[in-house]
Amino acid sequence: MEELINSLNAADLQAAITLLKNNFTNPDAINETQLNRAMLEGLMVRLGHGLILLPEKSSAPAEPASSFYGELLESHIGYLRPGAFTSANLQAMEKKLAEFTGKKIDALIVDLRASAANDFNIAADFTKRFCPKGKTLFTLRKQGKQDRNFTSDRDPAYQGLLVVLADGDSAGGAEAFAAALRFYNKALIIGQATAGRAVEYSDLPLPSGKVLRVAVSEVVAPDGKSLYPGGVKPDLPVDMPAVDKRQIFQMNAEKGLGPFVYETGRPHLNEAALMAGTNPELESAEQRRGRVQANLTPRDSVLQRALDVITSLEIYQKR
């Protein structure tokens, strides 16, 4: 249907509206107000995140910003989850990067699956910690205005094998961050496509008090491609339920990431079991089938794929 509608020229569209008004069984459904509503609704579908209608401003508190998390995996792989792009999280990330430098890590995983930012200045501050000095990190392009370029003014804090995790919760400045790391660091992006919301918005009030949020500028990556509305596509697509990801992010502060990535050991058939006439493997399997609790621990399949890729690359490079 979309393809067929797109094939209509201006004369076809005008004739279709006129014919509807004159012939439809319920003329009230084709009045100017209904037509304008349909037009706005259609534009919101076509423009995606470029056009958003917001209700009247509410006094409800905003959701708390996601915090930074970092960990050393397998004693030689750094893991950073910046969380919300804030000054506090930037300082925490810098501190953890300094720790990793002292431990001489072989690879770094940057997890952007909990990162969103509408402030592209702070997004640039995060990005320049990894990209070469003097290079354009990304550009904000606005019709009829001069491009606004964000450039790195410092040496990167890390240079080496880099893997980025992303999904539909990676939005705004996080998408610009991911695109820059792919371009300058040849970072491998694993997970799902980003939100396609790498735009700068302007909130325009309506007479009723509602707000029309309009994308007025779009982010252009260093390769010259716009990140709106397609976002950043992964190099290795990996699906993972959002509810599992969020549960892991809530729990890993106490348990670390290990329980959500590595399979726990299981008992094997041995000589003692044979002498006793038992089979630990069968007993363990029966216990797993009959125990609901065993199925309650989610697995981070995206992070697991990243670790597998890093391990494979290290094995290949040592040959």
N, C-alpha and C positions, 0 to 999 in steps of 0.2 A: 504494500500500500504506500509506503514512504517513497519508494522508487517511482510509482505511478504518479503520486502527487507532485514530486519533483519534476516530472516531465511536462507538467502544465505550464504554459506561458501566461503572461499577464492577461491576455484576452480571455483565455480559458478560465482563469481564476475569477475574473470579474463576471463572466457569463454564468459560472457555476453558482456564485452567490446570488445573482439575480434570479436564476431559475429556482433556487431553493426558496427564496422569499416569496415567489409568486405561486409555487406549486406544493410546498410541503404541507402536510395535513395539519400541523400545529404552527401557525404563523408566529405565535409568541416565543417559540423556541429559536426563532431566527431574527429576533430584534437586534438592534445595535449593541445593547448591553451584552447579550448572549454571544454575539459575534466577537466582541472585544475580549470577553472572558476566554472564548475558545482560542483566539489569537495569542493571548498571553500564556495560556496553558500550553499551546503548541510550541511557542518560543522557549518556554522553560524546558520542555522535553528536548528540543533540538539543540539548545545551547548548553545543556547539562549543568555543570557547576558554574557556568558563566552568568546565570541569572537565578536569583533565589528570592522568594517572597517570605518575609519574616512577620510574625504577629506583633502586636504591640509589645513594647519593651516590658519585660517582666522583672520583678524584684527578686526572682529566685536566684540563689547563689550559683555561680559558674562551677563547672566540674573542676576538681583540683588538677593541676598540671602534673603530668607523669614525671617521676623523678629519674635521675641518672642511675645507671647500674653498670658495674664493670667487674670482670672476673678473669682469672688466668685459667685456661683450659688445657688439660694434658701437659701442663708445666711449660708449654712453649707457644701457645696460641692465645693472643689477647682477644677479649670480647668486650665491646663497648656498646651500651644502649643509651644514647644521649637523652632519650625521653623528650619532653618539651624543650624547645629551643629557648632557654632562658639564660641569663647571666650566671645564675647559681649552678646550673647544669654544665655550662661551659667551663667554669672553674673546676668543677668536679672531674670533668673529662680530661682537662689538662693535667690535673694531679695524677690521674690514673695512667695517662700516657707516659708521664715521667717515670712512674713505677715500672711500666712495661719496658721502657728504654733501658733501665737498670738491669732488667732480667733478660735482655737480648731475645725478644720474642722472634719467631720465624714468620708469623703471619698475624693478621689482624682482621677480626670480624666486626663490622659496624652494623648494628641492628637498628634500622629505622622504622620498625613496625609499630612503634609507639610515639612517632615524632610527627608533629605538625606545627607549622609556623606561618603566620601572616606577616610577620616583621622580617623583611628580607635583609635588613642590616645585620640582625643577629644571625640569620641563616648564613650570611657571608662570613661572619666571624667563625662559625663552626667549620665552614668549608675550607677556609684558608689554612687551617691546621694540617691539611693534608695535600694541598695543591701547590705547585711551584710559584715562587715569588714573581710578581710582575705580570702574571697571566690573568686574563679575564675569566672570572668564575662563572658568571652568568649575566644576562642583560634583561632589564625590564623595558619592554617595548609598548609604547602607547601611541595610538593613532594621532597624527598631527603634532606630536611632541618629540623632543630629542630623546634618543635612547639613553637609558641610565645604566651605565656599566659598573659592575662590582668587581673589583680587582684585588688580588692578593698583595699585601704589602709586607709579607713576612715569609721566612723560610718554613717549610712544613715540619711538624713535630714528629712525623712518621713517614718513612719511605720504605716500601716493601710490598710483599704479597698482601692484597687487600680484597676482602669479600664483603659485599653489602647485602643485607637482608631487607626486603621491602614487601609491602602489600597495600591493600586499599586504605589502610590507616596512615600510610606515609603520604603527607599532603603538604601543599604550599612550598615553603622553603626547604622541606626535607626532600622534595622531588628535585629541586635545583641542586641540592647537595649530592644526591645520588647520581645525577647526570654528569656533574663535574668530576666526581671520583671515577666514573666510568671513562670519561674522556682523557683525563690527565694521568690517572693511575692504572688504567686498564683494569679497573675493579670489575669483578664478576658479580652480577646481580642475581640473587636467588630468591624465589618466592613467587609473588604475584604482582600484577601491574599496580603502579601507584594510583592515587586518587584522581589524577588529571585535574588538579585544582591549583596548579602553579600560576596563580593570578593575583593581582592586587585589586582589592574591592573598594568600592565607594558605596556607602549606605545613603540612599536617597529616600527621604520621608514622603509618605503619601498623605493626602488630606485626612484620612481616617485615623492616622497615627501608626499604621502599619509601615513597614520598611521594605523598599526594593533594593536588594543588594546586587550591584552590577559589577562585573569584571571590567575594569577600565585599563588595565595593563596586563600583559602576558609575559611569562618568563621564557627567554630564548637561551638554550643551552650553548656551550662553547662551540659545538659543531654547527650552529646556526639554525637548529630545529626548535620549533616551539613545543613546549611541554603541555600545552592546553589544546584540545581536551584529552589527548591520548595518554598523557602521563608517561612514565618510564616503564618500558616492558622488560621483564626479567630475561636473563640469558638462559637460566635453568628454571622453568616453571615448576613450582611445588605447591600443591594445595594443602591447606591446613585450616580446620575450623577456627573461626575467630574466638569462639568461647573457650576453646582449649588454650589458645595463645594468651588470652587475658588471665586465665586461671594460673598459668605458669608464671606470668609476670608478677602476679600477686604473691605467689608462694616462694619464688626463687630467692627472695631477700633473706629468708631464714635457711633454706635448704641448699642454696646454690643451684646451678643448672644441671649438675650431674644426674640427679634422679629423673630428670625429664628428657635426657638424651641417651644415656647408656643403659643397656639392658642389665638387670641384676643377674648374678650367677644362678645357675640351677644345679641340682644334684645329678650326679651321673652314676650309672651302674658300675659297681666295683666288686672286687673279690669278697670283701666283707659282706656285701649285700647278697651275693650269690650263696655264700655259706649260710646266711640267715634265711634264705628263701624269700627275699624281698626284692622289689625293683623300685628304687628311689625315683627313677624317671617317670614311671607310670603314676606313682603316688603324687609326685609334684604336679603332673598334668591334671590329675583329678582334683587336686586342691585348687588349682588355678581356675578350672571350669566351675567349681562350686563356690568360689569365693568372689563375691561382687567387688570387694575392696580392691582386688588385683586389677580391675578394669577402670578404677577411678583415677589412676595416675595418668594424666595426659602426656603425650610424647611430642616434643618439638621436632617435627619432621623436617622443617626448613633449616634449623640449626644443625641437625644431624647431617643433612645433605652437604652443608657448607664444610663441616668437619671432614666428611668423606672426600670431598673435592680437594681440600688442603692436603690431606694425607696422601692422596693419589699423586698430586703434583710434587710433593716432597720425595716420594718414592721414585718418580720419573726423573727428577733432577739429579738424584744421587747415582743414577745408572751411568 
